[in-house]
Amino acid sequence: MHMTKKPGAAAIFAIALIPFIMVLGNSMLVPILPTMKGKLHLSQFQVSLIITVFSLAAGLIIPLVGYLSDRFGRKRIIVPSLILYGFGGLVSGIAAWQLKDAYWLILGGRIIQGIGAAGTAPIAMALVGDQFRGGQESKVLGIIESSNGMGKILSPIFGSLLAMITWFAVFFAFPILTFLSALFFWLVIKEKKKRKAKPLPQYLDALKRIFISEGRWLIPAFLVGATGLFILFGVLFYLSDVLEDRFQIDGLIKGSILAVPLMGMVTTSYITGGKIKQNKTLIRKILYIGLFLLTLSTGAVIFFQTLSVMIALLTSASIGIGLLLPCLNTLITGAVEKSERGMITSLYGSVRFLGVAFGPPVFGWLMGISHLVLFGSISGLSLLTLLLSMWLIRPGKREGEGKPGSLFKKWEPAS
């Protein structure tokens, strides 16, 4: 797939809006979860499901929309997905506004939102891979990841501001943002109408061959991305609860504090995406440094419960995540030919969403045990991920290297 002309700044901006809007689906709700818990008389597990059902629905649907985007075009999937995403927010908002026992219908709206979100950011990653090459591809992927992170930074602040109107006002922000984004994307992004796509059995067979050839490092790379998002959203859930319950911090101040660790991730992600290009040695080195920093920082939190120190250490952990995510994006989008890229990036997006889905309930469960168990477990998981990455994420030449669009023509065999 190629646009009719070289993508310009407007096209890059339109693509970058997609992950920005997508990430609002969870991050903008994080500050209001304790309030929702009180208003609807929910348990810690029930309130965590507000995040989980959205991400779980997205994770399960993403592989399907990945195939559909390869077959029918990225634009034809992204635009309806944005509209569905906004509609789900409208359902949840009306339920919270009009019903006394609104919890289950709010969850239903969140599931609709998750289904819509499945066709947004992962497909945007595939679109970047279609349109850009070499260092420019890595740079735009860095912009995509930074846009995702910027949404995470601003969304707790937006959520806190909207909550000053009423706690459920955030749900009504979704249709406004998504409908406008869908219109802009439709007008700016140009695709050829005809696409050459494999039939589903042939497509799945090609996917099977990819995993037979590259699965030894591709699957661990997927798991590293899921782990990073699992920890990130678990930490946000933890901080939101602790700031309000232990430190009595709420409103805009709370949203601003939640944004601090994410600012470290965004800045790091943007710089990393622009620097790594497709340098195999640098990508692996930065990936390992990011995981080491994540392990060290979460382990250090075990020994501190002072707010300022915890924020500093969790910001350091977020910087580690900001280092590893652009590296993974570059590896995975370059792993396959253009015709299968939508499925691969969608599978990656799926496991990332699953990481987000399980973060809040697992962190909530560990919070009920102790601070030591929570961060000891998370640091141990980060260390295990680091060791697996050093052992397994070693992409090398594969059969068919040198085809256009293959990152692996630039990789030497792993020693």
Buried (B, 14 or more C-beta within 10 A) or exposed (E): BEBEEEBEEEBBBBBBBBBBBBBBBBBBBBBBBBBBBEBBEBEBEBBBBBBBBBBBBBBBBBBBBBBBBBBBBBBBBBBBBBBBBBBBBBBBBBBBEEEEEBBEBBBBBBBBBBBBBBBBBBBBBBBBBBBBEEBEBBBBBBBBBBBBBBBBBBBBBBBBBBBEEBBBBBBBBBBEBBBBBBEBBBEBBEBEEEBEBBEEEEBEEBBEBBEEBBEBBBBBBBBBBBBBBBBBBBBBBBBBBBBBEEEEBBEBEBBBBBBBBBBBBBBBBBBBBBBBBBBBEBBBBBBBBBBBBBBBBBBBBBEBEEBEEBBBBBBBBBBBBBBBBBBBBBBBBBBBBBBBBBBBBBBBBBBBBBBBBBBBBBBBBBBEEEBEBBBBBBBEBBBEBBEBBBEBBBBBBBEEEEEEBBBBBBBEEBE
